[in-house]
Amino acid sequence: MDHDVDTFDRQEPPTSFTAFKPVGHVVLALPDDAAALRAAQELRARGLPEEAVVRYSAAEQARLMEKLIDDSSGVAEFGHEIVVMRRFLDLALEGCGWLVVASPDETTEDTVVAVAQDMGAKAAVKYGRLVITDLI
């Protein structure tokens, strides 16, 4: 698996026009924080390096999405990004745990999706440069 992507900075997550946009990553919403921890451990067991998997608790993700939505520019209001951020906020408020996983190639993406499905993920969203894709 090739992991030649930018490191995700959990303190300053990547945005585009103030909307959350971690290009080259898959964002997973797991049933709860414990499931997110187990999924992170499984991804590492399957060969992903530690720095490729960033975890957020439900509370952390809710705060992040609330801030980004509150700060979103008028341009972001017209894009799909804001719809996804609102969906992420709803899932975080329901208690979902979160992973942001660097997925620079199809093999890694397939591994991420397999683990997401095994762990009962409520969402798996791939961020490309131009397109955001639901994977499950």
Residue pairs with C-beta under 8 A, 6 or more apart in sequence:
1 47
1 48
1 105
1 107
1 108
1 111
2 104
2 105
2 107
2 108
3 48
3 49
3 52
3 102
3 104
3 108
4 104
5 24
5 25
5 52
5 102
5 103
5 104
6 14
6 24
7 51
7 102
8 14
8 22
8 25
8 54
8 100
8 102
10 54
10 56
10 100
13 20
13 22
13 64
13 100
14 20
14 21
14 22
14 23
15 21
15 68
16 76
16 81
17 72
17 73
17 75
17 76
17 79
17 81
18 68
18 71
18 72
18 73
18 76
19 68
19 72
19 73
19 76
19 79
19 81
19 82
19 85
20 64
20 65
20 68
20 81
20 84
20 85
20 88
21 81
21 127
22 100
22 127
23 127
23 128
23 129
24 102
24 103
24 104
24 127
24 128
25 100
25 101
25 102
25 103
25 126
25 127
26 100
26 101
26 103
26 109
26 112
26 113
26 116
26 124
26 125
26 126
26 127
26 135
27 88
27 98
27 99
27 100
27 101
27 123
27 124
27 125
27 127
28 36
28 39
28 98
28 99
28 100
28 101
28 112
28 116
28 121
28 123
28 124
29 88
29 91
29 92
29 96
29 97
29 98
29 121
29 122
29 123
29 124
30 36
30 39
30 96
30 97
30 98
30 99
30 116
30 119
30 120
30 121
30 122
31 95
31 96
31 97
31 119
31 120
31 121
31 122
32 58
32 95
32 96
32 97
33 57
33 58
33 95
33 97
34 97
35 97
35 119
35 120
36 55
36 56
36 57
36 96
36 97
36 98
36 99
37 55
37 97
38 119
39 99
39 115
39 116
39 119
39 121
40 53
40 55
40 99
42 115
42 118
42 119
43 52
43 53
43 99
43 101
43 111
43 112
43 115
44 50
44 53
46 111
46 115
47 111
48 101
48 102
48 108
48 111
51 102
52 101
52 102
52 108
53 99
53 100
53 101
53 102
54 99
54 100
54 101
55 97
55 98
55 99
56 64
56 97
56 98
56 99
56 100
57 97
57 98
58 92
58 93
58 94
58 95
58 96
58 97
58 98
59 92
60 98
61 88
61 89
61 91
61 92
61 96
61 98
62 89
62 92
62 93
65 85
65 86
65 88
65 89
65 92
66 89
68 85
69 82
69 85
69 86
69 89
72 82
72 85
76 82
80 132
81 132
84 125
84 132
87 123
88 98
88 123
91 122
91 123
92 98
96 122
96 123
101 108
101 112
102 108
103 109
103 112
103 126
109 126
109 135
112 124
112 135
113 124
113 135
113 136
116 124
116 135
116 136
117 136
121 136
123 134
123 136
124 134
124 135
124 136
125 132
125 133
125 134
125 135
126 132
126 133
126 135
